[in-house]
Amino acid sequence: MADHKVEDLFPDEVSKGIAEGRYLLVDVREPNEVAVEAYPDSVVVPLSTFDPAAIPDPQGKEVVFACRSGKRSVTASLAAQAAGLPYNKHLAGGMLGWKAAGLPTKTGG
């Protein structure tokens, strides 16, 4: 089996990529976490019930996984790669890094 790797992307570049339509952000946190604070433009595919097939078709965009701190997003990326999907990017630092970079969040999922 190929050695899967996950590429770190930083909040500013992820935010820019989303705005430019290059990235699809997939939040793998749980619904209760997302309800408290969410990324402005993301789809939620919780890691606890993670099924790579549940990720919407990115339609030419690159999938970037995100979570709270950057650990679960790596797990999700590796799981997706193990399922044969080319999703090898994640938001380093997760929501904590996103907020530290001064980027917007929304409440209520």
C-alpha positions as CSV (number, residue, x, y, z in Angstrom):
1,M,0.0,0.0,0.0
2,A,1.2,3.5,-0.8
3,D,2.5,5.6,2.0
4,H,-0.2,8.1,2.5
5,K,0.7,11.6,3.5
6,V,-1.3,14.6,4.6
7,E,-0.4,18.1,3.5
8,D,-0.7,20.9,6.0
9,L,-2.5,24.0,4.7
10,F,-2.6,27.1,6.8
11,P,-5.8,29.1,7.6
12,D,-5.1,32.1,5.4
13,E,-4.4,29.9,2.3
14,V,-7.5,27.7,3.0
15,S,-9.7,30.8,3.4
16,K,-8.3,32.3,0.2
17,G,-8.7,28.9,-1.6
18,I,-12.4,28.7,-0.5
19,A,-13.0,32.3,-1.6
20,E,-11.5,31.5,-5.0
21,G,-13.5,28.3,-5.4
22,R,-10.5,26.0,-5.3
23,Y,-11.1,24.2,-2.0
24,L,-14.1,22.3,-0.5
25,L,-13.7,22.4,3.3
26,V,-15.0,19.3,5.0
27,D,-15.5,19.7,8.7
28,V,-15.1,16.4,10.5
29,R,-16.1,17.6,14.0
30,E,-19.2,16.4,15.7
31,P,-22.6,18.1,15.2
32,N,-22.7,19.4,18.7
33,E,-19.3,21.2,18.1
34,V,-20.4,22.5,14.8
35,A,-23.6,23.9,16.4
36,V,-21.5,26.0,18.7
37,E,-19.1,27.3,16.1
38,A,-18.7,26.5,12.5
39,Y,-16.5,27.3,9.5
40,P,-18.4,29.8,7.2
41,D,-18.3,27.6,4.1
42,S,-18.0,23.9,4.8
43,V,-19.7,20.6,4.7
44,V,-19.9,18.5,7.8
45,V,-18.9,14.8,7.7
46,P,-18.4,13.8,11.4
47,L,-15.4,11.6,12.0
48,S,-17.3,9.4,14.5
49,T,-19.4,8.1,11.7
50,F,-16.9,8.9,8.9
51,D,-17.7,7.5,5.5
52,P,-15.6,8.9,2.7
53,A,-18.5,8.2,0.4
54,A,-20.5,10.8,2.4
55,I,-18.2,13.6,1.1
56,P,-20.0,15.5,-1.6
57,D,-18.5,15.6,-5.1
58,P,-16.0,18.4,-4.9
59,Q,-16.7,19.2,-8.6
60,G,-13.1,19.9,-9.4
61,K,-12.2,21.5,-6.1
62,E,-9.6,20.1,-3.8
63,V,-11.0,18.7,-0.6
64,V,-9.5,20.1,2.6
65,F,-10.4,18.5,5.9
66,A,-10.8,20.5,9.1
67,C,-11.5,19.9,12.8
68,R,-10.8,21.6,16.1
69,S,-7.1,21.4,16.4
70,G,-5.8,19.5,13.3
71,K,-5.7,15.9,14.6
72,R,-9.0,14.5,13.4
73,S,-8.6,16.1,10.0
74,V,-5.4,14.1,9.5
75,T,-7.3,10.9,10.5
76,A,-10.1,11.7,8.0
77,S,-7.6,12.5,5.2
78,L,-5.8,9.2,5.8
79,A,-9.1,7.3,5.9
80,A,-10.2,8.9,2.6
81,Q,-6.9,8.1,1.0
82,A,-7.2,4.5,2.3
83,A,-10.6,4.4,0.5
84,G,-8.9,5.4,-2.7
85,L,-9.7,9.1,-2.7
86,P,-7.0,11.7,-3.5
87,Y,-7.9,13.9,-0.5
88,N,-4.5,14.7,1.0
89,K,-5.0,18.1,2.5
90,H,-6.0,19.4,5.9
91,L,-6.3,22.7,7.8
92,A,-3.3,22.7,10.1
93,G,-4.3,24.0,13.5
94,G,-8.0,23.5,12.8
95,M,-10.7,25.8,14.3
96,L,-8.2,27.0,16.9
97,G,-5.8,28.1,14.2
98,W,-8.6,29.5,12.1
99,K,-9.7,31.8,14.9
100,A,-6.2,32.7,15.9
101,A,-5.7,33.9,12.3
102,G,-8.7,36.2,12.8
103,L,-10.9,34.4,10.3
104,P,-14.7,34.5,10.6
105,T,-16.8,31.7,12.1
106,K,-20.6,31.3,12.3
107,T,-22.8,29.9,15.0
108,G,-25.6,27.4,14.6
109,G,-23.9,25.1,12.1
